[in-house]
Amino acid sequence: MWKYMRIAALLALLTIVPLTTADAEDNGMTARGIFTQLPASIFENTAEGLSDADKQQLLTEGHTEFWEIAGETEDVIVFAALPFRDSAVALRLFRNTADGSVEAAIGTLGGPICTMELWRVDASGRMVPIDTPPEPDIKEFLGQGRKLPPDVNPTVLICLGLGGLKAEPVFWNSSGMTQVPLANDVSFQWTGKSFEKQVSPHKEQTGERP
């Protein structure tokens, strides 16, 4: 039940963004228009997948057997998995106010491990994949002086977040995925020209749910 509520909250927050008036500087680029051009490779990381035919149906009719458009603005489009809507794929645009380009982040939501692709579309409409921001050192999540147990190995993933991107640490031991208390959260907030790293107290410490 909590997992469903968390996805519903994420979908709502991702779609509550100011509508941007398209103009000549960005050639009227929208989340829907860019999604039309993107390969559906991100859906290969979901149980449902998405064929080219289903992608066209999704854009035309708003749903397929396994996906529906759960929310859409000029800068965001969110696809929820059916029938339970307990996972999703979202595309969000980050518009560069300096040169009219757009960085498009498309990623999975709701699973224990995220995947994300980052693309740049220049003012002429040329689209290329680009690198995500560098993964932060695991020490930035643990706080000063703290160390991981010797049998725990970390992995840091760059995921789609609210207002930008977020770094998600995942911890493994001989039994599989494990939990490690965090001191900090690390995100990459969009400044209008680039992503800027921000380190802040972990949300659970402030009484907020992630």
C-alpha positions as CSV (number, residue, x, y, z in Angstrom):
1,M,0.0,0.0,0.0
2,W,2.8,2.4,0.9
3,K,4.6,1.7,-2.3
4,Y,1.5,2.6,-4.3
5,M,1.1,5.8,-2.3
6,R,4.8,6.7,-2.9
7,I,4.4,6.3,-6.6
8,A,1.2,8.3,-6.7
9,A,3.1,11.1,-4.8
10,L,6.0,11.0,-7.2
11,L,3.8,11.2,-10.2
12,A,1.9,14.2,-8.7
13,L,5.1,16.0,-7.8
14,L,6.8,15.3,-11.2
15,T,3.8,16.7,-13.1
16,I,3.3,19.8,-10.9
17,V,5.8,22.0,-12.7
18,P,5.3,25.4,-14.3
19,L,4.1,25.2,-17.8
20,T,6.7,26.7,-20.1
21,T,5.6,28.7,-23.1
22,A,7.3,27.3,-26.2
23,D,9.1,29.8,-28.4
24,A,11.5,30.0,-31.3
25,E,14.5,29.7,-29.0
26,D,13.8,26.0,-28.2
27,N,11.8,25.3,-31.4
28,G,8.7,24.5,-29.3
29,M,10.3,21.3,-27.9
30,T,8.0,19.4,-25.5
31,A,8.3,16.3,-23.5
32,R,5.9,14.5,-25.8
33,G,7.7,15.6,-28.9
34,I,11.1,14.5,-27.6
35,F,9.7,11.2,-26.3
36,T,8.4,10.5,-29.8
37,Q,12.0,10.8,-31.1
38,L,13.7,8.8,-28.3
39,P,14.3,5.1,-28.5
40,A,12.3,3.0,-26.1
41,S,15.4,1.5,-24.6
42,I,14.7,2.7,-21.0
43,F,11.6,0.4,-21.0
44,E,13.9,-2.6,-21.4
45,N,14.6,-2.1,-17.7
46,T,11.0,-2.7,-16.8
47,A,9.0,-6.0,-16.6
48,E,6.5,-4.7,-19.1
49,G,8.8,-3.4,-21.9
50,L,7.5,-1.3,-24.7
51,S,7.6,-2.2,-28.4
52,D,7.6,0.5,-31.2
53,A,4.0,-0.3,-32.0
54,D,2.9,0.0,-28.4
55,K,4.9,3.3,-28.1
56,Q,2.8,4.7,-31.0
57,Q,-0.4,3.5,-29.4
58,L,0.6,5.0,-26.1
59,L,1.1,8.4,-27.6
60,T,-2.0,8.2,-29.8
61,E,-4.5,6.6,-27.3
62,G,-2.9,7.4,-24.0
63,H,-2.6,3.8,-22.9
64,T,-1.6,0.3,-24.0
65,E,-2.2,-3.1,-22.3
66,F,0.7,-2.4,-19.9
67,W,1.1,1.4,-19.8
68,E,-0.9,4.6,-19.5
69,I,0.0,8.3,-19.6
70,A,-0.4,9.3,-15.9
71,G,0.4,12.9,-16.3
72,E,1.7,15.4,-18.8
73,T,2.9,19.0,-19.1
74,E,5.1,20.7,-21.7
75,D,8.2,19.7,-19.7
76,V,7.1,16.3,-18.1
77,I,5.4,13.2,-19.3
78,V,4.8,10.2,-16.9
79,F,3.9,6.7,-17.9
80,A,2.5,4.4,-15.2
81,A,2.7,0.6,-15.4
82,L,-0.7,-1.2,-15.5
83,P,-2.7,-2.6,-13.8
84,F,-1.3,-1.6,-10.4
85,R,0.5,1.7,-11.2
86,D,3.3,0.7,-8.7
87,S,6.1,1.6,-11.1
88,A,6.6,4.3,-13.8
89,V,8.8,5.8,-16.4
90,A,9.1,9.6,-16.5
91,L,10.6,12.0,-19.0
92,R,11.5,15.5,-17.8
93,L,13.0,18.4,-19.8
94,F,15.6,20.8,-18.4
95,R,15.7,23.9,-20.6
96,N,19.0,25.8,-21.1
97,T,18.2,29.5,-20.9
98,A,21.6,30.4,-22.5
99,D,21.6,28.5,-25.7
100,G,18.0,27.2,-26.2
101,S,19.1,23.6,-25.9
102,V,17.2,21.0,-23.7
103,E,18.5,18.2,-21.6
104,A,16.0,15.4,-21.4
105,A,16.2,12.9,-18.5
106,I,14.1,9.7,-18.9
107,G,14.2,7.2,-16.1
108,T,12.4,4.5,-14.1
109,L,10.5,5.2,-10.8
110,G,9.3,2.9,-8.1
111,G,11.8,0.0,-8.3
112,P,14.6,-0.7,-5.8
113,I,17.1,0.1,-8.4
114,C,16.6,3.0,-10.9
115,T,17.9,3.4,-14.5
116,M,18.1,6.7,-16.3
117,E,19.2,8.1,-19.7
118,L,20.2,11.7,-20.3
119,W,19.9,13.3,-23.8
120,R,20.7,16.7,-25.1
121,V,18.7,18.3,-27.9
122,D,20.3,21.4,-29.3
123,A,18.4,24.4,-30.7
124,S,18.4,22.9,-34.2
125,G,16.7,19.7,-32.9
126,R,19.8,17.4,-33.1
127,M,19.6,14.8,-30.3
128,V,22.6,13.0,-28.7
129,P,23.0,10.9,-25.6
130,I,25.2,12.6,-22.9
131,D,26.9,11.6,-19.7
132,T,25.1,12.0,-16.4
133,P,26.8,14.0,-13.6
134,P,29.7,12.2,-12.0
135,E,28.7,9.8,-9.2
136,P,29.5,11.3,-5.8
137,D,31.8,9.5,-3.4
138,I,30.0,7.2,-1.0
139,K,31.5,9.3,1.9
140,E,29.2,12.2,1.0
141,F,26.1,10.0,2.0
142,L,27.6,8.7,5.3
143,G,28.7,11.9,7.0
144,Q,32.0,12.9,8.5
145,G,34.1,10.1,10.0
146,R,31.6,7.2,9.2
147,K,32.7,4.2,7.4
148,L,30.9,1.2,5.8
149,P,31.1,-2.2,7.4
150,P,33.9,-4.2,5.8
151,D,31.5,-6.7,4.2
152,V,29.3,-4.0,2.5
153,N,30.0,-2.8,-1.1
154,P,28.3,0.3,-2.4
155,T,27.0,1.3,-5.8
156,V,25.8,4.9,-6.6
157,L,23.1,5.3,-9.2
158,I,22.1,8.6,-10.9
159,C,18.3,8.7,-11.0
160,L,15.5,11.0,-12.0
161,G,14.5,13.2,-9.1
162,L,12.3,16.1,-8.2
163,G,13.7,19.4,-9.5
164,G,16.6,17.7,-11.1
165,L,18.5,14.4,-10.7
166,K,19.4,12.5,-7.5
167,A,22.2,10.1,-6.5
168,E,20.9,6.9,-5.0
169,P,23.3,4.7,-3.0
170,V,22.7,1.0,-3.1
171,F,24.5,-1.3,-0.7
172,W,25.3,-5.0,-1.1
173,N,26.6,-7.7,1.1
174,S,26.9,-11.5,0.7
175,S,23.2,-11.9,1.3
176,G,22.2,-9.3,-1.4
177,M,20.9,-5.8,-1.1
178,T,21.2,-4.4,2.4
179,Q,20.3,-1.1,4.2
180,V,22.8,1.4,5.6
181,P,21.7,4.5,7.6
182,L,22.4,7.7,5.6
183,A,23.4,11.1,6.9
184,N,23.0,13.0,3.7
185,D,21.1,13.1,0.4
186,V,22.9,14.1,-2.8
187,S,21.1,15.7,-5.7
188,F,21.8,17.6,-8.9
189,Q,19.5,20.6,-9.2
190,W,19.1,22.4,-12.6
191,T,20.3,26.0,-12.5
192,G,19.0,26.9,-16.0
193,K,22.3,26.1,-17.6
194,S,23.7,23.0,-15.9
195,F,23.2,20.6,-13.0
196,E,24.6,21.7,-9.7
197,K,25.4,19.2,-6.9
198,Q,23.7,19.8,-3.6
199,V,24.3,17.8,-0.4
200,S,21.6,18.1,2.3
201,P,20.6,16.2,5.5
202,H,18.9,12.9,4.7
203,K,15.1,13.4,4.6
204,E,14.3,10.7,7.2
205,Q,16.3,12.8,9.7
206,T,13.9,15.8,9.2
207,G,10.8,13.6,9.5
208,E,10.1,13.5,5.8
209,R,9.4,10.3,3.9
210,P,11.6,9.7,0.8
